[in-house]
Amino acid sequence: MDDAATLARAELTACLARVAASDHAALEYLYKQTSAKLFGICNRILSDKAAAEDVLQEVYLIVWNRATQFDPSRGVSPITWLATIARNRALDRRRAYARGFVPLDEAADIADTVPLADHSVEITERDQRLNACLSGLDDRAARAIREAFFGGVTYQMLATRANIPLATMKSLVRRGLMQLKTCLET
Amino acid sequence: MTPEPQDILASEYVLGLLEGEALREAEALLHANAGFAALVQSWERRLMPLAETTPELPPPPQVWRRIAAATRANSTDATQPAGLRARGGMPTGFIRTRRGMFLAVCGSAVAALVVVVTMSISPQPARQIAMLKNRDGGGFIVAQTKTDMIITPSHITLPSGHVAELWLLAPNHAPQAIGVFQPGHSLDIKLPTTPSPGLSLAVSLEPPGGAPGPTPTGPIIAEGVITIL
């Protein structure tokens, strides 16, 4: 990890500790530093800015109440912790829509072709590595993994979209995931 | 299960691919098996860069205003450690504070439909509270005791000849009707399942007596995701 990323990580860790102590100014600072990233994630998953705003609000209220649970000693970076909360909440919301309650027509059929960003200053070696490893997979597997990650879709939906049998999709994705793991470990 | 299938299951769980029996199996393992939980965490670490490298998008200013209003409203005891604030039972003041937050949120021009539904897991899960909000600034305040959930409409006007019906939405399940209520009256119901992450609640507008079939027929007038704090 480069120096800038190390510094950013230490700063956010300290900030979360202050949020855990109910320091409102720390929450505001955390929001300034991270909300564009988390809003990008929510909007990417939901493809609906109003819904993404709601989820973003929800995410920071969770952070406000749950910052005590962030434990830097477990090796999870603050931004990963925050991004996980944002992704999970956005996927929950997307699944609620998918159950037919509120139409979210555009989001339902979004093909996941948006490439990984390469302009963010915070992209670390680790991020670039995942990108490289994904590029090494079977195209269909890499695409399915990205679609699943952002789409909250099931195997059946992936198989239907790719127009291949369910069992083929399952083995493609499973093999891809294991290859990804090996690639990331080497 | 041998380690490898568990590792695959963990990866599929993190990707969000599981449904039905496989999803329940993974959730049960996650709670009962520290080894599986560690596998899930490893996969989160591997895959989360996908999210973290998503292009940034600055949110509009009203989002922070809503968060600030909500968090200031419940930080009246700001000198107290957050752990105490989040975990202790829920004194009556909590409800007042939360309602204050609810009104503060409603006061801003919010076009969206949803507010956080918070449920506190605490050593004394005596009372939990949730809020569902609608577009017009009205909403439903949800309090929960150990066994019951009490829903009180707030500033809600229903078109004549309609009732409001509450639905529980669980992942991979059809909406489940919970009960019907009238403006000005609270509804006291037994929650058919233990609160868990991924559940949400919605209120739809229905003919008297509620939706005739197993699914909502009218528009959804409020919705909230259950967030375990």
Contacts between the chains, C-beta under 8 A, distances in Angstrom:
chain1	res1	chain2	res2	distance
A	19	B	82	7.6
A	20	B	81	7.7
A	20	B	82	4.9
A	20	B	83	7.6
A	21	B	81	6.1
A	21	B	82	6.2
A	22	B	75	5.4
A	22	B	77	7.6
A	22	B	78	4.6
A	22	B	79	7.6
A	22	B	80	6.9
A	22	B	81	7.3
A	22	B	82	5.0
A	22	B	85	6.5
A	23	B	78	7.7
A	24	B	68	7.8
A	24	B	71	6.3
A	24	B	72	6.3
A	24	B	75	5.8
A	24	B	78	6.8
A	27	B	67	7.7
A	27	B	71	6.1
A	28	B	64	7.5
A	28	B	68	7.1
A	31	B	64	5.8
A	31	B	67	6.8
A	35	B	58	7.4
A	35	B	59	5.3
A	35	B	63	7.3
A	35	B	64	7.2
A	36	B	56	3.9
A	36	B	57	6.0
A	36	B	58	4.6
A	36	B	59	7.0
A	37	B	52	7.0
A	37	B	54	7.4
A	37	B	56	5.2
A	39	B	56	7.7
A	39	B	57	5.0
A	39	B	58	6.9
A	39	B	59	4.1
A	39	B	63	7.6
A	40	B	54	4.7
A	40	B	55	5.4
A	40	B	56	4.8
A	40	B	57	4.1
A	41	B	51	4.9
A	41	B	54	5.1
A	43	B	57	5.5
A	44	B	54	5.0
A	44	B	55	7.9
A	50	B	111	6.0
A	50	B	112	4.9
A	51	B	112	7.2
A	51	B	114	7.9
A	52	B	59	7.8
A	53	B	59	6.3
A	53	B	60	6.8
A	53	B	62	7.6
A	53	B	63	5.1
A	53	B	112	6.3
A	54	B	112	4.7
A	54	B	113	7.5
A	54	B	114	4.7
A	54	B	115	7.8
A	56	B	59	5.6
A	56	B	63	5.5
A	57	B	63	5.7
A	57	B	66	5.3
A	57	B	67	5.5
A	57	B	70	7.5
A	57	B	116	7.2
A	58	B	114	7.9
A	58	B	116	4.5
A	58	B	225	6.9
A	58	B	227	6.5
A	60	B	67	4.7
A	60	B	71	7.7
A	61	B	67	6.6
A	61	B	70	5.9
A	61	B	71	6.9
A	61	B	116	5.2
A	61	B	118	7.5
A	61	B	227	7.8
A	62	B	116	7.6
A	62	B	227	5.9
A	62	B	229	6.7
A	64	B	67	7.9
A	64	B	71	4.9
A	64	B	82	7.9
A	65	B	82	7.2
A	65	B	85	7.9
A	65	B	86	5.1
A	65	B	118	7.3
A	65	B	229	4.5
A	66	B	86	7.1
A	66	B	229	6.1
A	67	B	82	6.3
A	68	B	81	7.7
A	68	B	82	5.1
A	68	B	83	4.8
A	68	B	86	6.9
A	74	B	41	7.7
A	75	B	45	7.5
A	76	B	41	7.5
A	76	B	44	7.9
A	76	B	45	6.9
A	79	B	52	5.9
A	80	B	44	7.3
A	80	B	45	6.8
A	80	B	48	4.8
A	80	B	52	6.7
A	83	B	48	5.6
A	83	B	51	4.5
A	83	B	52	5.1
A	84	B	44	5.9
A	84	B	48	6.0
A	84	B	51	7.7
A	86	B	51	7.3
A	87	B	48	7.7
A	87	B	51	5.0
A	88	B	197	7.7
A	89	B	225	7.0
A	89	B	227	7.5
A	91	B	16	5.7
A	92	B	171	7.7
A	92	B	197	7.5
A	92	B	198	5.4
A	92	B	200	7.2
A	92	B	225	5.5
A	93	B	114	7.8
A	93	B	225	6.3
A	95	B	171	5.6
A	95	B	198	7.5
A	96	B	169	5.5
A	96	B	200	5.1
A	96	B	202	7.9
A	96	B	223	7.2
A	96	B	225	6.9
A	99	B	169	6.1
A	99	B	174	7.7
A	99	B	175	6.8
A	100	B	215	7.8
A	101	B	169	6.7
A	101	B	175	7.0
A	101	B	202	5.9
A	101	B	216	7.3
A	101	B	220	5.8
A	101	B	223	7.1
A	102	B	113	7.5
A	102	B	220	5.8
A	102	B	223	7.2
A	114	B	55	7.9
A	116	B	50	7.2
A	116	B	53	4.8
A	117	B	53	5.0
A	117	B	54	6.3
A	117	B	55	4.5
A	117	B	56	7.9
A	118	B	53	7.9
A	119	B	55	7.3
A	120	B	53	6.4
A	120	B	55	7.5
A	120	B	56	6.5
A	122	B	52	7.5
A	123	B	53	5.7
A	124	B	49	7.9
A	126	B	49	6.0
A	127	B	49	4.1
A	127	B	52	6.3
A	127	B	53	4.9
A	130	B	46	7.1
A	130	B	47	7.5
A	130	B	49	4.5
A	130	B	50	6.7
A	131	B	49	7.8
A	131	B	53	7.3
A	145	B	15	6.7
A	146	B	50	6.8
A	148	B	15	4.4
A	148	B	16	6.0
A	148	B	17	5.3
A	149	B	15	5.8
A	149	B	16	7.4
A	149	B	47	6.2
A	149	B	50	5.1
A	149	B	51	7.4
A	150	B	50	7.5
A	150	B	51	8.0
A	151	B	16	7.8
A	152	B	16	4.9
A	153	B	16	7.4
A	153	B	17	7.5
A	154	B	17	6.2
A	154	B	18	7.9
A	154	B	19	5.1
A	155	B	17	5.6
A	158	B	17	7.8
A	173	B	12	7.8
A	173	B	15	7.9
A	173	B	17	7.2
A	174	B	8	5.4
A	174	B	11	7.9
A	174	B	12	7.8
A	177	B	8	6.9
A	177	B	11	4.5
A	177	B	12	7.7
A	177	B	15	7.7
A	178	B	7	7.9
A	178	B	8	7.3
A	180	B	46	7.1
A	181	B	7	7.7
A	181	B	11	7.6
A	181	B	46	6.7
A	184	B	46	5.6
